[in-house]
């Protein structure tokens, strides 16, 4: 007969609803920011800063929760902050993708684009044909070329019209072909053909001397964005950057505190059975998986026929699910019974143990690896999709939703369920080494991809690189925490993981992805992760045979269980 602990049902519902609410938004935020006009480098810098704010907020809120025993109030307040700040991101305006260029018309026509971003090369890539809208200043000479050589007959009558004015604007669509030549900080991009209101394509060329015209160019192209758009330095002066960053900081702080205090509450409700944590947390994986599939499909469906992806529906979905989550938290029966008057002293003792120091270093390393998946995997796959045909590109958000579904149902769900058994069998320390090794294999497989759809089977590794990682990190932190410091220790561990690990990974990833091919980035990081796993295992091998008195022995049978697990 299966006994159901009724006190844990609201906790299960929280994990399900919180992940159901964040799944439609959080994975897409880096690509959404890119769509707003921010480069991968800027996205990387923002995501470097976010975990640092989480690193500051988690221990502060953890200490406040332990000191004033207001865990549930802080938990609910930060959940409300998350809802408001995430929903407000929907209303952040895009950075205008418009640049001033010069049209040069002779035997062939070119656009002269002078960049702020140090143009220094010539390329020819058949996969990067771009379409732009041009609004150019016109005069009598230009109008004559439109009529005589471009073949746009509607302008012939304007030359003899009594209403003709000397200066006017001409708006048309231009097809830019890949070949371009550079001259100092300017590019000359060839115009293959142009289209006016007649919907016919015309070949633009001019007889006689070179004709020049100043134009405003509107575009939707990553390549042109890198060439003609604002430099990273100038982006910092744009109000869009500061609004987005502020909202992301607030939402990140809210989510970080909800996760850390939520875990502390969960372990408190579990009492002497922390190994059952995975059984509660797997409901989060179910919620994430279901709503990841749904949100990816909804974004593609509502974006049909549009130039950019339309994320509006998933913002409303997020707000609805997290609001339900807030209501459910009032049903959580939690009372903070344990209290310590010397939090800093107890925490200071904890960090005198070499094993705890190695554990913190491990948290940083897996945080770096996690950042690459959270912030750059979808960017890498979207770049890969551009060479895989229009069908893959059109349904890339659906693919990303399927990826998250495989991560949840094929990886996270079964491994959260098995995490207690796995940790008993191999021990926390061996699990840590294994997680790093699997990260390395996962990254190396990414580096071999030629088609984004082959990413799906790789995502089965999410079971190790998220479920086992998270269960190991959270349960280890719970077991080593002195009585009355559970929220503080969970906050500190979360701060180290996100504030040092994820932020470092975001910073490094932003630089690497802006300087080299994504496949090479994953190849380098994969090799480093495999090497780190070997070094981690060797470190604990030597600690096992050389360490004297273990600090963890002070916590009775629970610590003794952990020591036994670590040596198994």
C-alpha positions as CSV (number, residue, x, y, z in Angstrom):
1,X,0.0,0.0,0.0
2,X,1.4,3.4,-1.0
3,X,1.1,6.1,1.7
4,X,0.7,9.6,0.4
5,X,2.1,12.5,2.6
6,X,-0.6,15.1,2.2
7,X,1.7,17.9,3.5
8,X,4.0,17.4,0.4
9,X,1.2,17.8,-2.2
10,X,1.4,21.6,-2.2
11,X,5.1,21.3,-2.6
12,X,4.7,19.0,-5.6
13,X,2.2,21.5,-7.0
14,X,4.7,24.3,-6.5
15,X,7.4,22.6,-8.4
16,X,5.0,21.7,-11.2
17,X,3.5,25.2,-11.5
18,X,6.7,27.1,-11.1
19,X,8.4,25.2,-13.8
20,X,5.3,25.3,-16.0
21,X,5.4,29.1,-15.7
22,X,9.0,29.6,-16.3
23,X,9.4,27.1,-19.2
24,X,7.5,29.3,-21.7
25,X,9.8,32.3,-21.1
26,X,13.2,31.6,-19.5
27,X,14.8,29.4,-22.2
28,X,13.8,31.8,-24.9
29,X,15.0,35.0,-23.2
30,X,18.5,35.0,-24.9
31,X,17.0,34.6,-28.4
32,X,14.3,37.1,-27.5
33,X,17.0,39.6,-26.5
34,X,18.8,38.9,-29.7
35,X,15.6,39.6,-31.7
36,X,15.3,42.9,-29.8
37,X,18.6,43.9,-31.4
38,X,21.2,42.8,-28.8
39,X,24.3,40.9,-30.1
40,X,25.4,37.6,-28.6
41,X,28.3,39.4,-26.8
42,X,25.8,41.8,-25.1
43,X,23.5,38.8,-24.2
44,X,26.5,37.1,-22.7
45,X,27.4,40.2,-20.7
46,X,23.9,40.5,-19.4
47,X,23.8,36.9,-18.4
48,X,27.2,37.3,-16.7
49,X,25.7,40.1,-14.5
50,X,22.4,38.3,-13.7
51,X,23.9,35.4,-11.6
52,X,26.0,37.8,-9.7
53,X,22.9,39.5,-8.6
54,X,21.5,36.1,-7.7
55,X,24.7,35.4,-5.8
56,X,24.2,38.5,-3.7
57,X,20.4,38.0,-3.2
58,X,20.4,34.3,-2.3
59,X,22.6,34.4,0.9
60,X,21.1,37.7,2.0
61,X,17.6,36.4,1.7
62,X,18.7,33.1,3.2
63,X,20.1,34.8,6.3
64,X,17.0,37.0,6.6
65,X,14.8,33.9,6.3
66,X,16.8,32.1,9.0
67,X,17.2,35.1,11.3
68,X,13.6,36.3,11.2
69,X,12.0,32.9,10.4
70,X,10.0,34.5,7.5
71,X,10.8,31.9,4.9
72,X,7.3,31.6,3.5
73,X,6.7,35.3,3.3
74,X,10.0,35.8,1.4
75,X,9.2,32.8,-0.8
76,X,5.8,34.3,-1.8
77,X,7.1,37.9,-2.2
78,X,9.9,36.8,-4.6
79,X,7.4,34.7,-6.6
80,X,5.2,37.8,-7.1
81,X,8.3,39.8,-8.1
82,X,9.1,37.1,-10.7
83,X,5.6,37.3,-12.3
84,X,5.7,41.1,-12.6
85,X,9.2,41.5,-13.9
86,X,9.0,38.7,-16.4
87,X,5.7,39.9,-17.8
88,X,7.0,43.4,-18.2
89,X,9.8,42.2,-20.5
90,X,7.1,41.8,-23.2
91,X,6.8,45.6,-23.4
92,X,10.5,46.4,-23.8
93,X,10.8,48.1,-27.2
94,X,13.3,46.7,-29.8
95,X,16.4,48.7,-30.8
96,X,15.6,50.2,-34.2
97,X,17.3,48.1,-36.9
98,X,17.9,51.1,-39.2
99,X,21.1,52.5,-40.5
100,X,22.2,55.3,-42.9
101,X,23.9,54.0,-46.0
102,X,24.9,55.3,-49.4
103,X,23.7,54.0,-52.8
104,X,26.3,53.9,-55.5
105,X,24.9,53.3,-59.0
106,X,27.1,52.8,-62.1
107,X,27.5,49.8,-64.3
108,X,26.5,47.9,-61.2
109,X,24.9,49.1,-58.0
110,X,26.3,48.8,-54.5
111,X,25.4,49.9,-51.0
112,X,28.2,51.6,-49.1
113,X,27.8,50.7,-45.4
114,X,30.3,52.3,-43.0
115,X,30.3,50.4,-39.7
116,X,31.1,51.1,-36.1
117,X,32.2,47.5,-35.7
118,X,35.6,47.4,-37.5
119,X,34.9,45.9,-40.9
120,X,38.1,44.3,-42.1
121,X,37.3,41.4,-44.5
122,X,35.8,40.4,-47.8
123,X,33.5,37.3,-47.9
124,X,31.4,35.4,-50.3
125,X,28.8,33.2,-48.8
126,X,25.8,31.9,-50.9
127,X,23.7,31.3,-47.8
128,X,23.6,34.9,-46.7
129,X,21.4,36.7,-49.3
130,X,19.6,39.6,-47.6
131,X,16.6,41.7,-48.4
132,X,16.4,45.2,-47.1
133,X,14.1,48.2,-47.5
134,X,15.7,51.4,-48.7
135,X,14.4,55.0,-48.6
136,X,16.7,57.1,-50.7
137,X,17.0,60.8,-51.5
138,X,16.1,61.4,-55.2
139,X,16.8,64.1,-57.7
140,X,16.3,64.6,-61.5
141,X,19.4,62.5,-62.4
142,X,18.3,59.6,-60.2
143,X,14.8,59.8,-61.5
144,X,16.1,59.6,-65.1
145,X,18.0,56.4,-64.3
146,X,15.0,54.9,-62.7
147,X,13.1,55.5,-65.9
148,X,15.7,54.8,-68.5
149,X,18.0,52.0,-67.2
150,X,16.2,50.5,-64.1
151,X,13.1,50.1,-66.2
152,X,10.6,51.5,-63.6
153,X,8.1,53.1,-66.0
154,X,5.9,54.7,-63.3
155,X,8.7,57.3,-62.7
156,X,8.9,58.3,-66.4
157,X,5.8,60.4,-66.2
158,X,7.0,62.2,-63.1
159,X,9.9,63.8,-65.1
160,X,7.5,65.9,-67.2
161,X,4.9,66.3,-64.5
162,X,4.0,69.9,-63.5
163,X,4.0,68.7,-59.8
164,X,7.5,67.4,-60.0
165,X,9.8,68.6,-57.2
166,X,13.6,68.6,-57.4
167,X,14.2,66.6,-54.2
168,X,12.1,63.7,-53.1
169,X,12.4,60.2,-51.5
170,X,12.2,56.9,-53.3
171,X,11.3,53.7,-51.4
172,X,12.0,50.2,-52.6
173,X,13.1,46.7,-51.7
174,X,16.6,45.6,-52.5
175,X,18.1,42.1,-52.8
176,X,21.7,42.1,-51.7
177,X,23.9,39.3,-52.9
178,X,26.7,37.8,-50.7
179,X,29.7,39.2,-52.5
180,X,31.0,42.4,-51.0
181,X,34.3,44.2,-50.8
182,X,35.7,46.2,-47.9
183,X,37.5,49.6,-47.9
184,X,38.8,50.6,-44.5
185,X,35.7,50.6,-42.2
186,X,33.2,50.5,-45.0
187,X,31.6,47.7,-47.0
188,X,30.4,47.8,-50.6
189,X,27.6,45.2,-50.9
190,X,26.3,44.5,-54.4
191,X,22.6,45.0,-55.2
192,X,21.3,42.2,-57.4
193,X,17.8,43.5,-58.0
194,X,15.2,46.0,-56.7
195,X,11.4,45.9,-56.3
196,X,8.9,48.7,-56.4
197,X,5.1,48.9,-56.0
198,X,4.7,47.0,-59.3
199,X,6.1,43.9,-57.5
200,X,8.5,43.3,-60.4
201,X,12.2,42.8,-60.0
202,X,14.5,45.3,-61.8
203,X,18.2,45.3,-62.4
204,X,19.7,48.6,-61.1
205,X,22.4,50.2,-63.1
206,X,23.3,53.7,-64.4
207,X,24.9,54.9,-67.5
208,X,27.5,57.7,-67.4
209,X,29.1,59.0,-64.2
210,X,28.7,57.5,-60.8
211,X,25.4,58.4,-59.1
212,X,25.2,58.6,-55.3
213,X,22.3,58.8,-53.0
214,X,21.9,58.8,-49.2
215,X,19.4,56.2,-48.0
216,X,17.9,54.8,-44.8
217,X,18.1,51.1,-44.6
218,X,15.8,48.8,-42.7
219,X,16.7,45.2,-42.4
220,X,16.2,41.9,-40.5
221,X,19.5,40.2,-40.9
222,X,22.1,39.0,-38.3
223,X,24.9,39.6,-40.7
224,X,23.8,43.2,-41.5
225,X,23.1,43.8,-37.8
226,X,26.8,42.9,-37.0
227,X,28.0,45.2,-39.8
228,X,25.7,48.3,-39.7
229,X,24.0,48.3,-36.3
230,X,25.2,50.0,-33.1
231,X,28.4,48.9,-31.6
232,X,28.3,47.2,-28.2
233,X,29.6,50.3,-26.5
234,X,26.8,52.5,-28.0
235,X,24.2,50.0,-26.9
236,X,24.9,50.9,-23.3
237,X,23.5,54.4,-24.0
238,X,20.2,53.0,-25.2
239,X,17.3,53.0,-22.8
240,X,16.1,49.7,-24.1
241,X,19.3,48.1,-22.8
242,X,18.8,49.4,-19.3
243,X,15.0,48.6,-19.1
244,X,15.7,45.0,-20.3
245,X,18.6,44.5,-17.9
246,X,16.7,45.9,-14.9
247,X,13.7,43.6,-15.6
248,X,16.0,40.6,-16.1
249,X,17.8,41.4,-12.8
250,X,14.6,41.6,-10.9
251,X,13.2,38.4,-12.4
252,X,16.5,36.6,-11.8
253,X,16.6,37.6,-8.2
254,X,13.0,36.5,-7.7
255,X,13.5,33.1,-9.3
256,X,16.8,32.6,-7.5
257,X,15.3,33.2,-4.1
258,X,12.2,31.1,-4.9
259,X,14.4,28.2,-5.9
260,X,16.8,28.3,-2.9
261,X,14.1,28.9,-0.2
262,X,11.8,26.5,-1.9
263,X,14.4,23.8,-1.7
264,X,15.0,24.6,2.0
265,X,11.3,24.3,2.7
266,X,11.1,21.1,0.8
267,X,14.0,19.5,2.8
268,X,12.4,20.7,6.0
269,X,9.1,19.0,5.1
270,X,11.0,15.8,4.1
271,X,12.6,15.6,7.6
272,X,14.8,12.5,7.9
273,X,14.2,11.4,4.3
274,X,16.2,13.9,2.1
275,X,16.6,11.1,-0.4
276,X,13.0,11.6,-1.4
277,X,13.8,15.1,-2.7
278,X,14.0,13.9,-6.3
279,X,10.4,12.5,-6.0
280,X,9.2,16.0,-5.3
281,X,11.4,17.7,-7.8
282,X,10.4,15.5,-10.7
283,X,7.0,17.2,-10.8
284,X,8.9,20.3,-11.9
285,X,10.4,18.3,-14.8
286,X,6.9,17.3,-15.8
287,X,5.7,20.8,-15.8
288,X,8.7,22.1,-17.7
289,X,8.5,19.4,-20.3
290,X,4.8,19.8,-21.0
291,X,4.9,23.6,-21.3
292,X,8.2,23.6,-23.2
293,X,6.5,21.7,-26.0
294,X,3.4,23.8,-25.9
295,X,5.2,27.1,-25.8
296,X,7.6,26.3,-28.6
297,X,4.6,25.3,-30.8
298,X,2.6,28.4,-29.8
299,X,5.4,30.8,-30.7
300,X,5.8,29.2,-34.2
301,X,2.0,29.1,-34.7
302,X,1.4,32.7,-33.7
303,X,4.5,33.8,-35.8
304,X,3.3,32.3,-39.1
305,X,3.7,34.8,-41.9
306,X,5.6,37.3,-39.6
307,X,9.2,38.4,-40.0
308,X,10.0,37.9,-36.4
309,X,8.9,35.4,-33.8
310,X,5.9,36.5,-31.8
311,X,6.3,35.6,-28.1
312,X,3.2,37.4,-26.8
313,X,1.2,34.3,-26.0
314,X,3.9,32.7,-23.9
315,X,4.2,35.8,-21.7
316,X,0.5,35.5,-20.8
317,X,0.9,31.8,-20.3
318,X,3.8,32.4,-17.9
319,X,1.8,35.0,-15.9
320,X,-1.2,32.6,-15.6
321,X,0.8,29.6,-14.4
322,X,2.9,31.5,-11.9
323,X,-0.2,33.2,-10.5
324,X,-1.7,29.8,-9.8
325,X,1.7,28.9,-8.2
326,X,1.3,31.9,-5.9
327,X,-2.1,30.8,-4.8
328,X,-0.8,27.2,-4.1
329,X,2.0,28.5,-1.8
330,X,-0.6,29.5,0.8
331,X,-1.4,25.8,1.2
332,X,2.2,24.9,2.1
333,X,2.3,23.9,5.8
334,X,5.7,25.1,6.9
335,X,6.9,26.3,10.3
336,X,10.5,27.3,11.0
337,X,11.2,25.5,14.3
338,X,15.0,25.3,14.3
339,X,17.0,28.4,15.1
340,X,20.6,29.3,15.7
341,X,21.9,32.5,17.2
342,X,25.4,32.1,15.6
343,X,24.8,31.6,11.9
344,X,28.1,33.2,10.8
345,X,30.1,31.0,13.3
346,X,28.4,27.8,12.2
347,X,28.9,28.6,8.5
348,X,32.5,29.6,9.1
349,X,33.2,26.2,10.6
350,X,31.7,24.5,7.7
351,X,34.1,26.0,5.2
352,X,37.1,24.8,7.1
353,X,36.5,21.3,5.7
354,X,38.5,20.6,2.5
355,X,35.7,18.6,1.1
356,X,33.4,21.6,1.3
357,X,35.9,23.7,-0.5
358,X,36.2,21.1,-3.3
359,X,32.4,21.0,-3.4
360,X,32.3,24.7,-3.9
361,X,34.8,24.5,-6.8
362,X,32.7,21.7,-8.3
363,X,29.6,24.0,-8.1
364,X,31.5,26.7,-10.0
365,X,32.6,24.2,-12.8
366,X,29.1,22.8,-13.3
367,X,27.7,26.3,-13.2
368,X,30.0,27.3,-16.1
369,X,28.8,24.2,-18.1
370,X,25.2,24.9,-17.3
371,X,25.5,28.5,-18.5
372,X,26.6,27.3,-22.0
373,X,23.4,25.2,-22.3
374,X,21.0,27.8,-20.8
375,X,22.3,30.8,-22.7
376,X,23.9,29.6,-25.9
377,X,22.6,26.2,-27.0
378,X,19.5,27.7,-28.7
379,X,21.6,30.5,-30.3
380,X,24.0,27.8,-31.6
381,X,21.1,25.7,-33.0
382,X,19.4,28.7,-34.7
383,X,22.7,29.6,-36.4
384,X,23.0,25.9,-37.5
385,X,19.4,25.9,-38.8
386,X,20.2,28.6,-41.3
387,X,22.2,26.1,-43.3
388,X,19.7,23.3,-42.9
389,X,16.9,24.6,-45.1
390,X,14.0,26.9,-44.6
391,X,11.7,24.2,-43.1
392,X,14.0,23.8,-40.1
393,X,14.3,27.5,-39.7
394,X,10.6,28.1,-39.8
395,X,10.0,25.5,-37.1
396,X,13.0,26.2,-35.0
397,X,10.9,27.2,-31.9
398,X,9.0,24.0,-32.2
399,X,12.3,22.1,-32.3
400,X,13.5,24.0,-29.2
401,X,10.3,23.1,-27.4
402,X,10.8,19.4,-28.4
403,X,14.4,19.7,-27.1
404,X,13.1,20.9,-23.7
405,X,10.5,18.1,-23.7
406,X,13.2,15.4,-24.3
407,X,15.3,17.1,-21.6
408,X,12.4,16.8,-19.1
409,X,10.7,13.5,-20.0
410,X,13.7,11.6,-21.3
411,X,16.3,13.0,-18.9
412,X,15.1,15.0,-15.8
413,X,12.0,13.0,-14.9
414,X,13.4,9.5,-14.7
415,X,16.7,10.7,-13.1
416,X,15.0,12.8,-10.5
417,X,13.0,9.7,-9.6
418,X,16.2,7.6,-9.5
419,X,18.4,10.2,-7.9
420,X,18.1,8.9,-4.3
421,X,18.9,5.4,-5.4
422,X,21.9,6.5,-7.6
423,X,23.4,8.7,-4.8
424,X,23.1,5.7,-2.4
425,X,24.8,3.4,-4.9
426,X,27.7,5.6,-6.1
427,X,27.9,8.4,-3.4
428,X,27.7,12.1,-3.7
429,X,31.4,12.6,-4.6
430,X,31.4,10.0,-7.4
431,X,28.2,11.6,-8.7
432,X,29.9,14.9,-8.9
433,X,32.8,13.5,-11.0
434,X,30.3,11.7,-13.2
435,X,28.3,14.9,-13.9
436,X,31.4,16.7,-15.1
437,X,32.3,13.8,-17.4
438,X,28.8,13.7,-18.9
439,X,28.9,17.4,-19.5
440,X,32.1,16.9,-21.5
441,X,30.6,14.1,-23.6
442,X,27.4,16.2,-24.2
443,X,29.4,19.2,-25.4
444,X,31.6,17.1,-27.7
445,X,28.5,15.7,-29.3
446,X,27.2,19.2,-29.9
447,X,30.4,20.1,-31.7
448,X,29.7,17.3,-34.2
449,X,26.2,18.4,-35.2
450,X,25.4,19.4,-38.8
451,X,21.6,19.3,-38.4
452,X,19.8,20.8,-35.4
453,X,17.3,17.9,-35.2
454,X,20.1,15.5,-34.2
455,X,20.3,17.5,-31.0
456,X,17.2,15.6,-29.7
457,X,18.9,12.3,-28.7
458,X,21.8,14.3,-27.1
459,X,19.4,15.9,-24.7
460,X,18.9,12.6,-22.9
461,X,22.1,13.5,-21.0
462,X,20.1,16.1,-19.2
463,X,19.2,13.4,-16.7
464,X,22.8,13.5,-15.5
465,X,23.7,17.1,-16.2
466,X,20.6,18.6,-14.5
467,X,18.7,16.0,-12.3
468,X,21.7,14.3,-10.8
469,X,23.6,17.6,-10.6
470,X,20.8,19.4,-8.8
471,X,19.9,16.5,-6.5
472,X,23.5,16.1,-5.6
473,X,24.1,19.8,-5.0
474,X,20.8,20.4,-3.0
475,X,21.0,17.2,-0.9
476,X,24.7,17.7,-0.1
477,X,24.0,21.3,1.0
478,X,21.1,20.1,3.1
479,X,23.1,17.4,4.8
480,X,26.1,19.5,5.7
481,X,24.1,22.5,6.9
482,X,24.3,23.0,10.7
483,X,20.9,23.1,12.4
484,X,19.1,26.4,11.8
485,X,21.2,27.5,8.8
486,X,19.5,25.4,6.1
487,X,18.2,28.5,4.2
488,X,21.6,30.2,4.5
489,X,23.6,27.2,3.2
490,X,21.2,26.6,0.4
491,X,21.4,30.2,-0.5
492,X,25.2,30.2,-0.4
493,X,25.5,27.0,-2.5
494,X,23.0,28.5,-5.0
495,X,25.0,31.7,-5.1
496,X,28.3,29.9,-5.8
497,X,26.6,27.8,-8.5
498,X,24.9,30.7,-10.2
499,X,26.8,33.8,-9.1
500,X,30.3,32.4,-9.7
501,X,29.7,29.4,-12.0
502,X,26.8,30.5,-14.3
503,X,28.0,34.1,-14.5
504,X,31.5,33.0,-15.4
505,X,30.1,30.6,-18.0
506,X,27.9,33.4,-19.5
507,X,30.9,35.8,-19.7
508,X,33.2,33.2,-21.3
509,X,30.5,31.9,-23.6
510,X,29.6,35.4,-24.8
511,X,33.2,36.1,-25.7
512,X,33.8,32.7,-27.4
513,X,30.6,32.6,-29.4
514,X,31.3,36.1,-30.7
515,X,34.8,35.2,-31.7
516,X,34.5,31.7,-33.1
517,X,32.2,29.0,-34.5
518,X,29.8,27.5,-32.0
519,X,31.0,23.9,-32.8
520,X,34.6,24.9,-31.8
521,X,33.3,26.5,-28.5
522,X,31.6,23.3,-27.5
523,X,34.6,21.2,-28.6
524,X,36.9,23.3,-26.3
525,X,34.5,23.3,-23.4
526,X,33.8,19.5,-23.7
527,X,37.4,18.6,-23.6
528,X,37.9,20.9,-20.5
529,X,34.9,19.3,-18.7
530,X,36.2,15.8,-19.2
531,X,39.6,16.8,-17.9
532,X,38.0,18.5,-14.9
533,X,36.1,15.3,-14.0
534,X,39.3,13.4,-13.9
535,X,41.0,16.0,-11.7
536,X,37.9,16.1,-9.4
537,X,38.0,12.3,-8.9
538,X,41.8,12.3,-8.2
539,X,41.4,15.1,-5.7
540,X,38.8,13.2,-3.7
541,X,40.9,10.0,-3.9
542,X,43.8,11.8,-2.2
543,X,41.5,13.6,0.3
544,X,39.9,10.2,1.2
545,X,43.3,8.8,2.2
546,X,44.9,11.9,3.8
547,X,42.1,13.8,5.5
548,X,42.0,13.4,9.3
549,X,38.9,14.4,11.3
550,X,35.9,15.1,9.2
551,X,33.9,18.2,10.2
552,X,30.7,16.4,9.2
553,X,30.9,13.9,12.1
554,X,29.4,16.6,14.3
555,X,25.9,16.0,12.9
556,X,25.2,12.5,14.1
557,X,23.6,9.8,12.1
558,X,22.7,12.0,9.1
559,X,26.3,13.1,8.6
560,X,27.5,9.6,9.2
561,X,25.2,8.5,6.4
562,X,26.7,11.1,4.1
563,X,30.2,10.1,5.0
564,X,29.3,6.4,4.3
565,X,27.8,7.4,1.0
566,X,30.9,9.4,0.0
567,X,33.2,6.5,0.7
568,X,31.0,3.9,-1.0
